[in-house]
């Protein structure tokens, strides 16, 4: 499998998740293209699947990430698998704070991207990867990157064989 990993990052947290995804894919013997969403999309004929990530910001997702989904569809992503990931947070320390913060972090960038991809008829992977940050600008919360390996492995197992 050759995977295209697209991401948008403001403080480096989402980029760190994208890089961890790339490292895990390479460790499993797969080829990767890691690219910031601000760059032009490569030829999709060269890839077997796409992983798209962005930070959750003010309960939303960046316009570039949503535009990337439209471009992926237009460039022929078709039934190739697509997985989404995001960073969000910080997590609340009390149940009361968590209840107030809920609307700002859920469904998050990953949930919004997933819904948009489904509306576009793309082949969206069942699981999304969501990684919390400690503070508004990061760094990632302890242990968040531990989620990457099982996420990537599930994506690879669900992807059609090249």
C-alpha positions as CSV (number, residue, x, y, z in Angstrom):
1,X,0.0,0.0,0.0
2,X,1.1,3.6,-0.7
3,X,-0.7,6.1,1.5
4,X,-1.0,9.8,1.1
5,X,-1.0,11.6,4.5
6,X,-2.5,15.1,4.3
7,X,-2.6,17.4,7.3
8,X,-3.0,21.0,8.4
9,X,-1.3,22.1,11.6
10,X,-1.0,25.4,13.3
11,X,1.1,24.7,16.4
12,X,2.7,21.4,15.2
13,X,0.4,19.0,17.1
14,X,-1.5,17.7,14.1
15,X,1.8,17.5,12.1
16,X,3.2,15.3,15.0
17,X,0.3,12.9,14.6
18,X,0.7,12.8,10.9
19,X,4.4,12.1,11.2
20,X,3.6,9.3,13.7
21,X,1.1,7.8,11.2
22,X,3.8,8.0,8.5
23,X,6.3,6.2,10.8
24,X,3.9,3.4,11.6
25,X,2.9,2.9,8.0
26,X,6.6,2.7,7.1
27,X,7.3,0.3,10.0
28,X,4.6,-2.0,8.5
29,X,6.3,-1.9,5.1
30,X,4.1,0.6,3.3
31,X,5.0,3.6,1.2
32,X,4.0,7.1,2.2
33,X,3.7,10.6,0.9
34,X,3.4,13.1,3.8
35,X,2.1,16.5,2.8
36,X,0.8,19.7,4.3
37,X,-2.6,20.7,2.9
38,X,-1.2,24.0,1.7
39,X,0.7,22.2,-1.0
40,X,-0.8,21.0,-4.3
41,X,-2.2,17.5,-4.2
42,X,-0.1,14.8,-5.9
43,X,-1.4,12.4,-8.5
44,X,-3.9,10.1,-6.8
45,X,-3.0,7.3,-9.2
46,X,0.2,6.9,-7.1
47,X,-1.7,6.2,-3.9
48,X,-3.9,3.4,-2.6
49,X,-5.4,5.3,0.4
50,X,-5.5,8.7,2.1
51,X,-5.3,9.8,5.7
52,X,-6.5,13.4,6.2
53,X,-6.0,15.4,9.5
54,X,-6.7,18.8,10.9
55,X,-7.0,20.5,14.3
56,X,-10.4,21.1,15.8
57,X,-10.6,24.9,16.1
58,X,-13.6,26.6,17.7
59,X,-15.8,23.5,17.2
60,X,-14.8,23.5,13.5
61,X,-12.3,22.4,10.9
62,X,-10.1,24.4,8.6
63,X,-11.5,25.3,5.2
64,X,-8.4,23.8,3.5
65,X,-9.3,20.4,5.0
66,X,-12.9,20.5,3.7
67,X,-11.6,21.8,0.3
68,X,-9.2,18.9,0.2
69,X,-12.1,16.4,0.4
70,X,-13.7,18.1,-2.6
71,X,-10.4,18.0,-4.5
72,X,-9.8,14.4,-3.6
73,X,-13.2,13.5,-5.0
74,X,-12.7,15.5,-8.1
75,X,-9.2,14.0,-8.7
76,X,-10.6,10.5,-8.6
77,X,-10.2,9.2,-5.0
78,X,-13.3,7.1,-5.7
79,X,-13.5,4.0,-3.6
80,X,-9.9,4.1,-2.3
81,X,-10.0,4.2,1.5
82,X,-9.9,7.5,3.4
83,X,-9.4,7.9,7.1
84,X,-9.6,11.1,9.1
85,X,-7.8,12.3,12.2
86,X,-7.7,15.4,14.4
87,X,-6.2,17.1,17.4
88,X,-8.5,18.8,20.0
89,X,-8.6,20.1,23.5
90,X,-7.5,20.7,26.0
91,X,-9.5,18.1,27.9
92,X,-11.4,19.4,30.9
93,X,-10.4,18.6,34.4
94,X,-13.8,18.3,36.0
95,X,-17.2,16.9,34.8
96,X,-18.7,20.4,34.9
97,X,-15.9,21.8,32.7
98,X,-16.3,18.8,30.4
99,X,-20.0,19.4,29.9
100,X,-19.3,23.1,29.0
101,X,-16.5,22.2,26.6
102,X,-18.4,19.4,24.9
103,X,-19.8,21.6,22.1
104,X,-16.3,22.9,21.3
105,X,-14.6,19.5,20.9
106,X,-17.3,17.2,19.5
107,X,-17.7,16.1,16.8
108,X,-14.5,17.9,16.1
109,X,-12.6,18.2,12.9
110,X,-12.5,14.4,12.4
111,X,-16.3,14.2,12.8
112,X,-16.9,17.1,10.4
113,X,-14.5,15.7,7.8
114,X,-16.0,12.2,8.2
115,X,-19.6,13.5,7.6
116,X,-18.4,15.7,4.6
117,X,-16.6,12.7,3.1
118,X,-19.6,10.5,3.4
119,X,-21.8,13.2,1.7
120,X,-19.3,13.3,-1.2
121,X,-19.6,9.5,-1.5
122,X,-16.0,8.8,-0.5
123,X,-15.0,5.4,1.1
124,X,-14.5,6.6,4.7
125,X,-12.8,4.3,7.2
126,X,-15.0,3.5,10.2
127,X,-12.7,4.8,12.8
128,X,-11.3,8.3,13.3
129,X,-8.2,9.1,15.3
130,X,-8.6,11.9,17.8
131,X,-5.6,13.1,19.9
132,X,-6.0,15.6,22.7
133,X,-3.6,18.4,23.5
134,X,-2.6,19.5,27.0
135,X,-3.1,23.3,26.4
136,X,-4.7,25.2,23.6
137,X,-1.4,25.4,21.6
138,X,-0.2,22.0,22.7
139,X,1.8,19.9,23.3
140,X,-0.1,16.6,22.8
141,X,-1.4,15.1,26.0
142,X,0.6,12.2,27.4
143,X,-0.1,8.9,25.7
144,X,-2.1,10.3,22.8
145,X,0.3,8.9,20.2
146,X,-0.2,5.4,21.6
147,X,-3.5,5.5,19.6
148,X,-1.7,5.8,16.3
149,X,-0.5,2.1,15.9
150,X,-3.9,0.5,16.3
151,X,-5.6,3.2,14.1
152,X,-3.1,2.7,11.3
153,X,-3.2,-1.1,11.5
154,X,-7.0,-1.1,11.3
155,X,-6.9,1.3,8.3
156,X,-4.4,-1.0,6.5
157,X,-6.4,-4.1,7.3
158,X,-9.6,-2.5,5.9
159,X,-7.9,-1.2,2.8
160,X,-8.1,-3.3,-0.4
161,X,-4.9,-5.0,-1.4
162,X,-2.9,-3.3,-4.1
